[in-house]
Amino acid sequence: MYTRKYLSVVVVLGIIAFCTAQANAAESSWFNILDFGATPNDGTPDSQAIQKAIDAASDVGGGTIYLPRGVYLIDKPIDIQNSNLVLTGDGSSTVLRNKKAEDALIRSLSCMRSPATSLEHVIVEKMHLDGADKSVDGIMFTGVTRGCVVRDIFVTNCRNGIDLSGCWSMSIERNHIAGCSDAGISLSIFTGDKRRKHRNASIANAISVIGNTVTGCATGIAWRGGNGWIMMGNTFELNKRNADIISTESGTIIGNYFEASKSKDALMVLGRKDSGIPKNLFIAGNMFYDTKVAGIQINALINSQIVANRMDVPKERFIEIAKSSFPYRIRGNEIRTQNHDASRCPESGDAYGVPGQIAYGSNYMYVCISPSKWNRVPLENWPKTKEFSQND
């Protein structure tokens, strides 16, 4: 009897000791920036205190750095230099505001080290990054890789909202980006931009861009290099250019919404002169709405398909082939026409035109199949017509 009571006490004490150890471990992996000297809403810079919290987490192999609600002024970039870190706030009520920071509000330059290193399992989430004067990026990552995520971030008034180079196998999810002077989301291979003196000659591979909203930027998304990526379920609206896809390969663009570009460019531009050629792209199930110019402008494209997109087009063309001598396929796209203007139709079947150019009148869709040669298809039958390709 006494033995059983003794064993029961030992078990209880063991459970208490285990729970205490777990609680201590959890506490040791949680780093509140207020404990390191950050003071919100006081008008003084908090970069140093936030950096101390990140460094303390790094010293023990990782942890969660918590930024409570309030406005924190950033006078120098917050550097993430180690793996297994989570930066989390209280949503849009946690604000990091630029106060003459250099490069970016949050950055990782791991691939610029000697020797170069890569980061894994880094998450930045649930905060508002305010660039204030558009002189810095919201987030600038190089060398960030497996298991890394940027999600649920509100980015305003930055140069680039989220800028990735030399990154792979990471996700950009559910962010809201507005009012950036360059790109809302930039994935690039730039090497000579003087404003990015830390930039390495690396590309962004296997990146998932899912469920983001980008509005009021010079470019919604600039994808300038990389392989094996996906862009799905995003909204791009009221940007000067919504999507600039250049010199990239094996990408999927599916289920996105593009609306009302503010410039003369198309909502989506594929390839640019002297800037490389996109290859092996699959563009399907997207919505292009209220375009003032072409929905998609193809300057150069190799082995790609544009399939089953919906084009709500107010003028004469939905896909414009500006210059291409490479294989592509355009098929099965739904076209909803507005404001028919017969004067924009070719005057005859041998009128001048660029191969792939599309125009329409009240009853017919016209497709330029070779220089100065047009075919016409009844507008009501367009979704049922055969596949058109560069080789037809």
C-alpha positions as CSV (number, residue, x, y, z in Angstrom):
1,M,0.0,0.0,0.0
2,Y,2.7,2.4,1.0
3,T,4.7,1.4,-2.1
4,R,1.7,2.2,-4.3
5,K,1.3,5.6,-2.7
6,Y,5.0,6.3,-3.1
7,L,4.9,5.3,-6.7
8,S,1.9,7.6,-7.2
9,V,3.7,10.5,-5.7
10,V,6.8,9.9,-7.9
11,V,4.6,9.8,-11.0
12,V,2.9,13.0,-10.1
13,L,6.2,14.7,-9.4
14,G,7.6,13.4,-12.7
15,I,4.6,14.8,-14.6
16,I,5.0,18.2,-12.8
17,A,8.7,18.2,-13.6
18,F,8.1,17.4,-17.3
19,C,5.4,20.1,-17.7
20,T,7.7,22.6,-16.0
21,A,10.5,21.7,-18.3
22,Q,8.2,22.0,-21.3
23,A,7.0,25.4,-20.1
24,N,10.6,26.6,-19.6
25,A,11.5,25.4,-23.0
26,A,8.6,27.2,-24.6
27,E,9.5,30.4,-22.6
28,S,13.1,30.2,-23.7
29,S,12.1,30.0,-27.4
30,W,9.7,33.1,-27.1
31,F,11.4,36.5,-27.4
32,N,9.3,39.6,-26.8
33,I,11.0,42.7,-28.2
34,L,9.7,44.8,-25.3
35,D,12.0,42.8,-23.1
36,F,15.0,43.9,-25.2
37,G,14.3,47.6,-25.0
38,A,11.8,48.3,-27.8
39,T,9.1,50.9,-27.0
40,P,6.2,51.4,-29.4
41,N,4.8,54.8,-30.2
42,D,7.5,56.8,-28.6
43,G,9.0,58.4,-31.7
44,T,12.5,56.9,-31.2
45,P,14.1,54.1,-33.3
46,D,13.6,50.5,-32.3
47,S,15.9,48.7,-34.8
48,Q,18.6,47.9,-32.2
49,A,16.2,46.4,-29.7
50,I,14.5,44.2,-32.4
51,Q,17.9,43.1,-33.6
52,K,18.9,42.1,-30.0
53,A,15.8,39.9,-29.7
54,I,16.6,38.2,-33.1
55,D,20.2,37.7,-32.1
56,A,19.1,36.2,-28.7
57,A,16.9,33.7,-30.5
58,S,19.7,32.8,-32.9
59,D,22.1,32.2,-30.0
60,V,19.9,29.3,-28.7
61,G,19.2,27.8,-32.2
62,G,16.0,29.6,-33.1
63,G,12.7,30.8,-31.7
64,T,9.8,33.2,-32.1
65,I,10.4,36.9,-32.0
66,Y,7.2,38.6,-31.0
67,L,6.4,42.2,-31.9
68,P,3.4,43.4,-29.9
69,R,1.0,46.0,-31.4
70,G,2.3,49.5,-31.9
71,V,4.4,51.6,-34.2
72,Y,8.2,50.9,-34.2
73,L,10.6,53.1,-36.1
74,I,13.3,51.4,-38.2
75,D,16.5,53.4,-38.8
76,K,18.6,50.5,-40.0
77,P,17.6,47.2,-41.6
78,I,16.6,44.3,-39.3
79,D,18.9,41.5,-40.4
80,I,18.0,37.8,-40.3
81,Q,21.2,35.8,-40.4
82,N,20.2,32.4,-38.9
83,S,17.7,29.6,-39.6
84,N,14.7,28.5,-37.5
85,L,13.3,31.9,-36.7
86,V,9.7,33.3,-36.7
87,L,9.0,37.0,-36.7
88,T,5.4,37.5,-35.8
89,G,3.2,40.5,-34.8
90,D,-0.4,41.3,-34.0
91,G,-1.4,41.8,-37.6
92,S,-1.8,45.2,-39.1
93,S,-1.6,46.8,-35.7
94,T,2.1,46.0,-35.5
95,V,3.7,48.6,-37.7
96,L,7.4,48.8,-38.7
97,R,7.9,52.3,-40.2
98,N,10.9,53.4,-42.1
99,K,13.0,56.2,-40.6
100,K,16.0,56.4,-43.0
101,A,16.7,52.7,-43.0
102,E,19.0,51.4,-45.8
103,D,18.0,48.8,-48.4
104,A,15.0,47.3,-46.6
105,L,13.0,47.2,-43.3
106,I,13.7,43.4,-43.0
107,R,16.4,41.7,-44.9
108,S,18.6,38.6,-45.2
109,L,21.8,38.8,-47.1
110,S,23.0,35.3,-46.3
111,C,24.3,34.5,-49.8
112,M,26.5,37.6,-49.7
113,R,28.6,36.1,-46.8
114,S,32.0,34.5,-47.4
115,P,31.4,31.6,-47.6
116,A,27.9,31.9,-48.7
117,T,25.2,30.3,-46.5
118,S,21.5,29.6,-46.8
119,L,18.7,30.0,-44.3
120,E,16.0,27.5,-43.6
121,H,12.7,27.6,-41.8
122,V,12.4,31.4,-41.5
123,I,8.8,32.9,-41.2
124,V,7.9,36.5,-41.3
125,E,4.2,37.1,-40.6
126,K,1.4,39.3,-39.2
127,M,2.7,42.8,-39.4
128,H,2.5,46.0,-41.4
129,L,5.7,47.3,-43.1
130,D,5.5,51.0,-44.0
131,G,8.2,52.3,-46.2
132,A,7.0,55.9,-45.7
133,D,9.0,57.5,-48.5
134,K,9.3,54.5,-50.9
135,S,13.1,54.5,-50.6
136,V,13.5,51.0,-49.1
137,D,12.1,47.5,-49.8
138,G,9.7,46.1,-47.3
139,I,11.4,42.7,-47.3
140,M,14.7,41.9,-49.2
141,F,15.8,38.3,-49.0
142,T,18.8,36.6,-50.7
143,G,19.8,33.0,-50.0
144,V,16.6,32.2,-48.2
145,T,15.4,28.7,-48.9
146,R,13.6,25.5,-47.7
147,G,10.6,26.1,-45.4
148,C,10.7,29.9,-45.5
149,V,7.5,31.8,-45.7
150,V,6.3,35.5,-45.9
151,R,2.6,35.6,-45.1
152,D,-0.2,37.8,-43.8
153,I,2.0,41.0,-44.2
154,F,0.6,44.4,-45.1
155,V,3.2,46.4,-47.1
156,T,2.8,50.0,-48.1
157,N,4.8,52.8,-49.6
158,C,8.0,50.8,-50.2
159,R,10.3,50.6,-53.2
160,N,9.6,46.8,-53.7
161,G,7.2,45.2,-51.4
162,I,8.8,41.8,-51.3
163,D,12.1,41.4,-53.2
164,L,13.7,38.0,-53.6
165,S,17.0,37.0,-55.2
166,G,18.9,33.8,-54.8
167,C,16.0,32.2,-53.0
168,W,14.3,28.8,-53.7
169,S,11.6,26.6,-52.3
170,M,9.8,29.3,-50.4
171,S,6.2,30.7,-50.3
172,I,4.7,34.2,-50.5
173,E,1.2,33.9,-49.2
174,R,-1.9,36.1,-48.4
175,N,0.0,39.4,-48.3
176,H,-1.5,42.8,-49.2
177,I,0.9,45.1,-51.0
178,A,0.1,48.7,-52.1
179,G,1.7,51.8,-53.4
180,C,5.2,50.6,-54.2
181,S,7.3,52.7,-56.6
182,D,8.9,49.6,-58.3
183,A,7.3,46.2,-57.9
184,G,4.8,44.8,-55.4
185,I,6.6,41.4,-55.7
186,S,10.0,41.2,-57.3
187,L,11.7,37.9,-58.1
188,S,14.8,38.8,-60.1
189,I,18.3,38.3,-61.3
190,F,19.5,41.9,-61.2
191,T,23.2,42.5,-60.7
192,G,23.8,46.1,-61.6
193,D,21.1,48.1,-59.8
194,K,23.0,50.8,-57.8
195,R,20.3,50.9,-55.3
196,R,20.8,47.3,-54.5
197,K,24.5,47.2,-53.8
198,H,24.2,43.9,-52.0
199,R,22.5,42.2,-54.9
200,N,24.0,38.8,-55.9
201,A,23.8,37.3,-59.4
202,S,21.3,34.7,-58.3
203,I,17.8,33.8,-59.3
204,A,14.6,32.8,-57.5
205,N,13.6,29.2,-58.1
206,A,10.6,27.1,-56.9
207,I,8.7,30.1,-55.5
208,S,5.0,29.8,-54.7
209,V,3.1,33.1,-54.9
210,I,-0.4,32.4,-53.6
211,G,-3.4,34.5,-52.5
212,N,-1.8,37.9,-52.5
213,T,-3.3,41.2,-53.4
214,V,-1.1,43.9,-55.1
215,T,-2.5,47.3,-56.0
216,G,-1.3,50.8,-56.9
217,C,2.3,49.8,-57.7
218,A,4.5,50.5,-60.7
219,T,4.5,46.7,-61.4
220,G,2.3,44.2,-59.6
221,I,4.7,41.3,-60.0
222,A,8.0,41.3,-61.8
223,W,9.3,37.7,-62.5
224,R,12.7,38.1,-64.0
225,G,14.4,34.8,-63.8
226,G,13.8,31.4,-62.1
227,N,12.4,28.0,-62.7
228,G,9.7,25.7,-61.4
229,W,7.4,28.4,-59.9
230,I,3.6,28.9,-59.4
231,M,1.5,32.0,-59.3
232,M,-2.1,31.2,-58.2
233,G,-5.1,32.9,-56.8
234,N,-3.6,36.4,-56.7
235,T,-5.3,39.7,-57.4
236,F,-3.4,42.4,-59.4
237,E,-5.3,45.6,-59.9
238,L,-4.7,49.3,-60.7
239,N,-1.0,48.8,-61.1
240,K,0.8,50.6,-64.0
241,R,1.8,47.2,-65.2
242,N,0.2,44.2,-63.5
243,A,2.5,41.3,-64.5
244,D,6.0,41.4,-66.1
245,I,7.2,37.9,-66.9
246,I,10.7,37.8,-68.3
247,S,13.5,35.3,-68.8
248,T,11.9,32.6,-66.7
249,E,11.1,28.9,-67.2
250,S,8.6,26.2,-66.2
251,G,6.1,28.4,-64.5
252,T,2.4,28.1,-63.9
253,I,0.0,31.1,-63.8
254,I,-3.4,29.9,-62.8
255,G,-6.6,31.3,-61.3
256,N,-5.4,34.9,-60.9
257,Y,-7.3,38.2,-61.4
258,F,-5.9,41.1,-63.4
259,E,-7.7,44.4,-63.7
260,A,-7.3,47.8,-65.2
261,S,-3.6,48.5,-65.9
262,K,-2.9,52.2,-65.7
263,S,-0.3,52.3,-68.5
264,K,-0.2,51.6,-72.3
265,D,1.2,48.1,-71.6
266,A,-0.9,45.0,-71.5
267,L,-2.1,43.5,-68.2
268,M,0.5,40.8,-68.6
269,V,3.7,41.1,-70.6
270,L,5.6,38.0,-71.6
271,G,9.2,38.6,-72.6
272,R,10.9,41.9,-73.4
273,K,13.5,43.0,-76.0
274,D,17.0,42.0,-75.0
275,S,15.8,40.7,-71.6
276,G,15.5,36.9,-72.2
277,I,12.7,34.7,-73.3
278,P,10.1,33.0,-71.1
279,K,9.9,29.2,-71.7
280,N,7.5,26.4,-70.8
281,L,4.8,28.5,-69.2
282,F,1.2,27.3,-68.6
283,I,-1.3,30.2,-68.3
284,A,-4.8,29.0,-67.5
285,G,-8.0,29.9,-65.8
286,N,-7.1,33.6,-65.2
287,M,-9.5,36.5,-65.4
288,F,-8.5,39.7,-67.4
289,Y,-11.0,42.4,-66.8
290,D,-11.6,45.9,-68.3
291,T,-8.3,46.2,-70.2
292,K,-7.6,49.3,-72.1
293,V,-4.9,47.5,-74.2
294,A,-4.2,43.9,-74.8
295,G,-4.9,41.5,-72.0
296,I,-1.6,39.6,-72.7
297,Q,1.2,40.9,-74.8
298,I,3.7,38.3,-76.1
299,N,7.1,39.7,-77.1
300,A,8.8,36.3,-77.0
301,L,7.6,32.9,-75.8
302,I,8.9,29.3,-76.2
303,N,6.9,26.1,-75.8
304,S,4.1,27.6,-73.7
305,Q,0.3,27.4,-73.6
306,I,-2.4,30.0,-72.9
307,V,-5.5,28.1,-72.2
308,A,-9.1,28.7,-70.9
309,N,-8.6,32.2,-69.7
310,R,-11.5,34.7,-69.5
311,M,-10.9,38.0,-71.3
312,D,-13.4,40.8,-70.7
313,V,-12.0,43.1,-73.4
314,P,-13.2,46.6,-74.2
315,K,-11.2,47.0,-77.4
316,E,-10.0,45.2,-80.4
317,R,-7.7,42.5,-79.1
318,F,-7.1,40.3,-76.1
319,I,-3.8,38.7,-76.9
320,E,-1.2,40.7,-78.9
321,I,1.7,39.1,-80.5
322,A,4.3,41.8,-80.8
323,K,7.3,39.8,-81.8
324,S,7.9,36.0,-81.6
325,S,9.5,33.4,-83.7
326,F,9.0,30.6,-81.2
327,P,6.3,28.0,-80.7
328,Y,3.3,28.9,-78.5
329,R,-0.3,27.8,-78.3
330,I,-3.4,29.9,-77.7
331,R,-6.6,27.9,-77.4
332,G,-10.0,27.7,-75.7
333,N,-10.0,31.2,-74.2
334,E,-13.4,32.8,-73.4
335,I,-13.7,36.3,-74.7
336,R,-16.3,38.8,-73.5
337,T,-16.4,41.8,-75.8
338,Q,-17.5,45.4,-74.9
339,N,-17.9,48.6,-77.0
340,H,-17.7,47.0,-80.4
341,D,-15.8,49.2,-82.9
342,A,-16.0,48.0,-86.5
343,S,-13.5,50.6,-87.6
344,R,-10.8,48.6,-85.8
345,C,-11.4,45.5,-87.9
346,P,-9.1,44.8,-90.9
347,E,-10.5,46.3,-94.1
348,S,-9.9,43.1,-96.0
349,G,-8.5,39.6,-95.7
350,D,-5.1,40.9,-96.9
351,A,-4.9,44.0,-94.8
352,Y,-1.6,44.6,-92.9
353,G,-1.4,42.8,-89.6
354,V,1.0,41.1,-87.1
355,P,0.7,37.3,-86.8
356,G,-1.4,36.5,-83.8
357,Q,-3.1,39.9,-83.6
358,I,-6.8,39.6,-82.9
359,A,-9.5,42.1,-83.6
360,Y,-13.3,42.0,-83.6
361,G,-16.4,43.7,-84.9
362,S,-20.1,43.2,-84.0
363,N,-20.3,39.7,-85.5
364,Y,-16.8,38.4,-86.2
365,M,-13.5,37.8,-84.5
366,Y,-10.5,38.4,-86.9
367,V,-7.2,36.5,-86.4
368,C,-4.1,37.5,-88.3
369,I,-2.4,34.2,-89.2
370,S,0.5,35.6,-91.2
371,P,1.6,39.0,-92.4
372,S,-1.2,40.6,-94.3
373,K,-3.5,37.5,-94.1
374,W,-6.6,37.4,-91.8
375,N,-9.1,34.7,-91.0
376,R,-12.5,35.5,-89.5
377,V,-14.6,33.5,-87.1
378,P,-18.2,34.2,-86.0
379,L,-17.9,35.8,-82.6
380,E,-20.5,33.5,-81.1
381,N,-18.5,30.5,-82.1
382,W,-15.1,31.7,-80.9
383,P,-14.8,29.5,-77.7
384,K,-15.5,26.5,-79.9
385,T,-12.9,27.2,-82.6
386,K,-9.8,25.3,-83.3
387,E,-6.5,25.9,-81.6
388,F,-4.5,28.7,-83.1
389,S,-0.7,28.5,-82.9
390,Q,2.3,30.4,-84.2
391,N,2.8,27.8,-86.8
392,D,-0.8,27.9,-88.3
